[in-house]
Amino acid sequence: EIYNVSHEAGTFEDYMMDGKVRPAQVGLLLSSVDDILTGVQNSTLAMHNNERKAIYYALRHSQVPVDMLSEDDVIDGLAKDYKVIYVTQQWMHSKCLEALKKWAEAGGTVVALCGGGFMDEFNKPNPKADEFYGVKGQQLTTDPQLVSRYLLEANRPFLTKQDLPLYDPMDSVSWSSDTGAGRIRDVPVIVWRQVLTAGDASVLGTYRDGTPAVVKKAHGKGAAFLFGFLPGQAYLKSGLPIRPPDRGST
């Protein structure tokens, strides 16, 4: 069997040895500040981590190469060759936010999802985040039925394959796409909803009650987008059928 495997591998070995990973132009930001201040782990509610994984799946399913970037990567200027950076956490180092602004001004696109790094390394609201996204204020709210209906106990994991298919969305969002897809309608809002008060940002999408849900602010040659919900969770929910789990979460 070793001989057979070696023989078969020989047909493409030259290509593999000369190959290299396709360079990514899209990065998912990892925040050590968020990790420290939230203390989330596999046995706690970690929706920002869930969302980061969901966005990764969505990008890879679209054949888009993706890298993980740390706050230090952005601060040290190592993200200069990237075109898009996703922000999925609520806490972010203030120096990283400043670096993201300069990076966007040079032509980069920041896509922030519910949370957006509005809290700094001192666990205080960062007013520069409001300026960066072009909002006058924001407030993150949790589905009031999350614990009683799904988790059954506070600060327990929201399990993707078990909880998402049965989840009844707390709201929905519709927004205009500039990619030729037209109007995107009724995307479910799952677990978290960030209420936004628009300032000098353009409002691209709204919740059912008409309040801003998706905003965009231009920065030099680039821009910053803020989605006040978790679109990655909506993406996964659309592809997960309702099936009996083989075991419970407790």
C-alpha positions as CSV (number, residue, x, y, z in Angstrom):
1,E,0.0,0.0,0.0
2,I,2.9,2.4,0.7
3,Y,4.2,1.7,-2.7
4,N,0.8,2.3,-4.3
5,V,0.3,5.6,-2.5
6,S,3.9,6.7,-3.4
7,H,3.3,5.7,-7.1
8,E,0.0,7.6,-7.3
9,A,1.4,10.7,-5.5
10,G,4.2,10.8,-8.1
11,T,1.8,11.9,-10.8
12,F,1.2,15.3,-9.2
13,E,4.1,15.6,-6.8
14,D,5.9,18.1,-9.1
15,Y,2.9,20.4,-9.1
16,M,2.5,20.2,-5.3
17,M,6.1,20.8,-4.5
18,D,6.2,23.9,-6.8
19,G,2.8,25.2,-5.5
20,K,2.1,27.8,-2.9
21,V,-1.0,29.1,-1.1
22,R,-2.9,31.6,-3.1
23,P,-2.4,35.0,-1.4
24,A,-5.4,36.4,0.3
25,Q,-6.7,39.9,-0.1
26,V,-9.4,39.5,2.6
27,G,-8.7,39.3,6.3
28,L,-10.7,38.4,9.4
29,L,-9.6,40.5,12.4
30,L,-8.8,38.7,15.6
31,S,-8.8,40.9,18.7
32,S,-6.8,40.0,21.8
33,V,-8.5,42.8,23.7
34,D,-11.9,41.1,23.0
35,D,-10.6,37.7,24.1
36,I,-9.3,39.1,27.4
37,L,-12.2,41.3,28.3
38,T,-15.0,38.9,27.3
39,G,-13.4,35.7,28.5
40,V,-15.5,33.8,26.0
41,Q,-14.7,30.1,25.5
42,N,-16.3,27.0,24.0
43,S,-18.6,26.6,27.0
44,T,-20.0,30.2,27.0
45,L,-22.0,32.3,24.6
46,A,-19.5,33.4,22.0
47,M,-21.6,34.9,19.1
48,H,-18.7,37.0,17.8
49,N,-16.6,33.9,17.4
50,N,-19.6,32.1,15.8
51,E,-20.0,35.0,13.4
52,R,-16.3,35.0,12.4
53,K,-16.5,31.3,11.5
54,A,-19.7,31.9,9.6
55,I,-18.2,34.7,7.5
56,Y,-15.2,32.5,6.9
57,Y,-17.5,29.7,5.5
58,A,-19.4,32.2,3.4
59,L,-16.2,33.6,1.9
60,R,-14.6,30.2,1.3
61,H,-17.8,28.9,-0.3
62,S,-17.5,31.8,-2.7
63,Q,-13.9,30.7,-3.5
64,V,-12.4,33.8,-1.8
65,P,-9.0,33.1,0.0
66,V,-9.1,34.4,3.6
67,D,-6.4,35.1,6.2
68,M,-6.6,35.8,9.9
69,L,-5.2,39.1,11.0
70,S,-4.3,40.2,14.5
71,E,-4.6,43.7,15.9
72,D,-0.8,43.9,15.9
73,D,-0.8,43.0,12.2
74,V,-3.0,46.0,11.4
75,I,-1.2,48.4,13.8
76,D,2.2,47.4,12.4
77,G,1.1,48.0,8.8
78,L,1.2,44.4,7.7
79,A,-2.3,44.6,6.2
80,K,-1.3,47.0,3.5
81,D,-1.8,44.4,0.7
82,Y,-5.3,43.5,1.8
83,K,-8.4,44.9,0.2
84,V,-11.1,44.0,2.7
85,I,-10.9,43.5,6.5
86,Y,-13.8,42.1,8.5
87,V,-14.4,43.2,12.1
88,T,-16.6,40.9,14.1
89,Q,-15.8,41.8,17.7
90,Q,-17.2,44.4,20.1
91,W,-13.9,45.2,21.8
92,M,-10.9,46.5,19.8
93,H,-7.6,48.2,20.7
94,S,-7.8,52.0,20.0
95,K,-4.5,51.9,18.1
96,C,-6.0,49.2,15.8
97,L,-9.0,51.4,15.1
98,E,-6.7,54.3,14.2
99,A,-4.7,52.1,11.9
100,L,-7.9,50.8,10.2
101,K,-8.9,54.4,9.5
102,K,-5.5,55.1,7.8
103,W,-5.7,51.8,6.0
104,A,-9.2,52.6,4.7
105,E,-8.1,56.1,3.6
106,A,-5.5,54.4,1.4
107,G,-8.2,52.4,-0.4
108,G,-9.2,49.6,2.0
109,T,-12.7,48.5,2.8
110,V,-13.7,47.7,6.4
111,V,-16.8,45.6,6.9
112,A,-17.8,45.6,10.6
113,L,-20.5,43.3,11.9
114,C,-22.7,43.7,15.0
115,G,-20.3,45.0,17.6
116,G,-17.9,46.9,15.4
117,G,-15.1,47.4,18.0
118,F,-16.9,50.3,19.8
119,M,-15.3,49.3,23.1
120,D,-11.6,50.0,23.7
121,E,-8.9,48.2,25.7
122,F,-10.0,50.0,28.9
123,N,-13.5,48.6,28.5
124,K,-14.8,52.0,27.7
125,P,-16.7,53.3,24.7
126,N,-14.3,54.6,22.0
127,P,-15.8,57.9,20.6
128,K,-13.5,57.5,17.5
129,A,-15.5,54.4,16.5
130,D,-18.7,56.5,16.2
131,E,-16.7,58.9,14.0
132,F,-15.2,56.1,12.0
133,Y,-18.6,54.5,11.1
134,G,-20.4,57.8,10.8
135,V,-22.9,57.2,13.6
136,K,-24.0,59.4,16.5
137,G,-24.7,56.4,18.8
138,Q,-25.3,52.7,19.0
139,Q,-26.7,50.1,21.4
140,L,-26.4,46.3,21.2
141,T,-29.4,44.4,22.3
142,T,-29.9,40.7,22.9
143,D,-33.0,38.6,21.9
144,P,-35.1,38.6,25.1
145,Q,-36.1,35.0,24.4
146,L,-32.6,33.8,23.8
147,V,-32.1,32.1,27.3
148,S,-35.7,31.0,28.0
149,R,-36.3,29.6,24.5
150,Y,-33.0,28.4,23.2
151,L,-30.1,28.4,25.7
152,L,-32.2,27.4,28.8
153,E,-29.4,28.7,31.0
154,A,-27.6,32.0,30.8
155,N,-24.2,32.3,29.0
156,R,-24.4,28.9,27.4
157,P,-23.2,28.3,23.8
158,F,-25.6,29.0,20.9
159,L,-25.0,25.8,18.9
160,T,-25.0,26.4,15.2
161,K,-26.4,23.0,13.9
162,Q,-28.8,22.6,16.8
163,D,-30.1,26.1,17.6
164,L,-29.9,28.0,14.2
165,P,-32.4,25.9,12.2
166,L,-35.1,26.3,14.9
167,Y,-34.4,29.9,15.7
168,D,-37.2,32.4,15.1
169,P,-35.6,35.7,14.0
170,M,-36.0,38.7,16.3
171,D,-36.1,41.1,13.3
172,S,-35.2,41.3,9.6
173,V,-33.1,43.6,7.5
174,S,-33.4,44.8,3.9
175,W,-30.7,46.8,2.1
176,S,-29.5,48.0,-1.3
177,S,-26.5,46.2,-2.8
178,D,-24.0,48.0,-5.0
179,T,-22.8,44.7,-6.6
180,G,-25.7,44.4,-9.1
181,A,-27.8,42.1,-6.8
182,G,-30.4,44.8,-6.4
183,R,-32.4,45.0,-3.2
184,I,-31.7,42.3,-0.6
185,R,-34.8,41.7,1.5
186,D,-35.8,40.2,4.8
187,V,-32.4,38.9,6.0
188,P,-33.0,37.4,9.5
189,V,-31.6,39.1,12.6
190,I,-30.2,36.4,14.9
191,V,-29.4,36.7,18.7
192,W,-28.0,40.3,18.6
193,R,-29.3,43.5,17.1
194,Q,-27.4,46.8,17.1
195,V,-29.5,49.9,17.1
196,L,-27.7,52.6,15.1
197,T,-28.2,56.4,15.0
198,A,-26.8,57.6,11.7
199,G,-24.6,60.7,11.7
200,D,-22.7,61.5,8.5
201,A,-22.9,57.9,7.2
202,S,-25.1,56.8,4.4
203,V,-28.0,54.5,5.4
204,L,-28.0,51.5,3.0
205,G,-30.3,49.2,5.0
206,T,-33.0,49.2,7.6
207,Y,-34.8,47.0,10.2
208,R,-38.5,46.3,9.9
209,D,-39.3,49.5,11.8
210,G,-37.3,51.6,9.4
211,T,-34.3,52.3,11.8
212,P,-30.8,52.1,10.3
213,A,-29.3,48.6,10.1
214,V,-26.5,49.0,7.5
215,V,-24.5,52.2,7.1
216,K,-21.5,53.3,5.0
217,K,-19.0,56.1,5.5
218,A,-16.3,57.0,2.9
219,H,-12.7,57.4,4.0
220,G,-10.4,58.8,1.4
221,K,-10.1,56.1,-1.3
222,G,-11.9,53.5,0.9
223,A,-14.9,53.1,3.1
224,A,-16.2,51.5,6.3
225,F,-19.4,49.5,6.4
226,L,-21.3,48.6,9.6
227,F,-23.9,45.9,9.7
228,G,-25.9,46.1,13.0
229,F,-26.6,42.3,12.9
230,L,-24.9,39.0,12.2
231,P,-25.3,38.2,8.4
232,G,-23.0,35.2,8.7
233,Q,-25.5,33.5,11.0
234,A,-28.3,34.3,8.5
235,Y,-26.1,32.7,5.8
236,L,-25.6,29.5,7.8
237,K,-29.3,29.3,8.8
238,S,-30.3,29.4,5.2
239,G,-28.4,26.2,4.5
240,L,-29.1,24.1,7.7
241,P,-32.1,21.8,7.7
242,I,-34.1,21.0,10.8
243,R,-32.9,17.6,12.0
244,P,-32.9,15.9,15.4
245,P,-29.6,16.4,17.2
246,D,-27.8,13.2,18.2
247,R,-27.2,14.6,21.7
248,G,-28.1,17.6,23.8
249,S,-25.9,20.6,24.7
250,T,-25.8,19.8,28.5
